[in-house]
Amino acid sequence: MNENEGIIELIGDKGDVLKFEHIGTIEYKKEKYVFFQPFGDEAGEVTVFKIGFNGGEEVLLPIADEKLLEEVFNEFVKIYDEDGEDEEN
């Protein structure tokens, strides 16, 4: 397994490079969303992007609608909790 598998680098608002770990992808209302945490910080804040397309390539789009962001995050938590329960049984 590649040591950097699931790790991406994003450019911050000030041009700094930030490393994030991919923690999940879900489909919600026919759209796909990806979830990242700062690399090496399991208790860190979760960052969510919508997967969009530009010229046939996948791009990460910020979610400006706070209500949608909350719905997507709650769905992620629900799915994550269900997966955790399956592993316990």
C-alpha positions as CSV (number, residue, x, y, z in Angstrom):
1,M,0.0,0.0,0.0
2,N,1.3,3.5,-0.9
3,E,2.1,5.4,2.3
4,N,0.5,8.5,0.8
5,E,-2.7,6.8,-0.3
6,G,-5.7,8.9,0.6
7,I,-3.6,12.0,1.3
8,I,-4.1,15.1,-0.9
9,E,-2.6,18.5,-0.9
10,L,-4.8,21.5,-1.1
11,I,-3.8,25.1,-1.5
12,G,-5.1,27.4,1.3
13,D,-6.4,30.9,1.0
14,K,-2.9,32.3,1.6
15,G,-1.3,30.0,-1.0
16,D,0.0,27.6,1.6
17,V,0.0,23.9,0.9
18,L,-2.2,21.9,3.4
19,K,-2.2,18.1,3.6
20,F,-5.5,16.3,4.2
21,E,-6.5,12.7,4.6
22,H,-9.6,11.4,2.7
23,I,-11.9,9.9,5.3
24,G,-15.0,9.2,3.1
25,T,-17.1,9.8,0.1
26,I,-20.9,9.6,0.0
27,E,-23.7,10.2,-2.5
28,Y,-26.5,12.4,-1.3
29,K,-29.4,13.6,-3.5
30,K,-27.7,12.3,-6.6
31,E,-24.5,14.3,-5.9
32,K,-21.1,13.1,-4.6
33,Y,-19.4,14.6,-1.6
34,V,-15.9,14.0,-0.2
35,F,-14.7,14.4,3.4
36,F,-11.2,15.3,4.5
37,Q,-9.4,15.8,7.8
38,P,-6.1,17.6,8.3
39,F,-3.4,14.9,7.9
40,G,-2.2,13.5,11.2
41,D,-5.0,15.1,13.2
42,E,-7.7,12.6,13.8
43,A,-9.6,14.9,16.1
44,G,-9.4,17.8,13.6
45,E,-12.2,19.6,11.8
46,V,-13.8,17.8,8.9
47,T,-13.7,19.6,5.5
48,V,-16.4,18.7,3.0
49,F,-16.4,19.3,-0.8
50,K,-18.9,18.5,-3.5
51,I,-17.4,16.7,-6.5
52,G,-18.1,18.6,-9.7
53,F,-16.7,18.4,-13.2
54,N,-14.8,21.0,-15.3
55,G,-13.8,20.0,-18.8
56,G,-14.4,16.3,-18.0
57,E,-12.1,16.4,-14.9
58,E,-13.3,16.0,-11.3
59,V,-12.9,19.1,-9.2
60,L,-13.6,19.8,-5.6
61,L,-16.2,22.5,-5.1
62,P,-16.8,24.3,-1.8
63,I,-20.4,24.1,-0.3
64,A,-21.7,27.6,0.3
65,D,-25.2,26.6,1.4
66,E,-24.9,26.0,5.2
67,K,-28.2,24.0,5.3
68,L,-26.9,21.7,2.6
69,L,-23.6,21.4,4.3
70,E,-25.3,20.3,7.5
71,E,-27.5,17.8,5.7
72,V,-24.5,16.3,3.9
73,F,-22.5,16.1,7.1
74,N,-25.4,14.5,9.0
75,E,-25.8,11.9,6.3
76,F,-22.0,11.1,6.4
77,V,-22.2,10.7,10.2
78,K,-25.2,8.4,9.9
79,I,-23.5,6.2,7.3
80,Y,-20.2,6.2,9.3
81,D,-22.1,5.2,12.5
82,E,-23.9,2.4,10.6
83,D,-20.6,1.1,9.3
84,G,-19.2,1.2,12.8
85,E,-22.1,-0.8,14.2
86,D,-21.6,-3.4,11.4
87,E,-18.0,-3.9,12.4
88,E,-18.9,-4.4,16.0
89,N,-21.4,-7.3,15.2
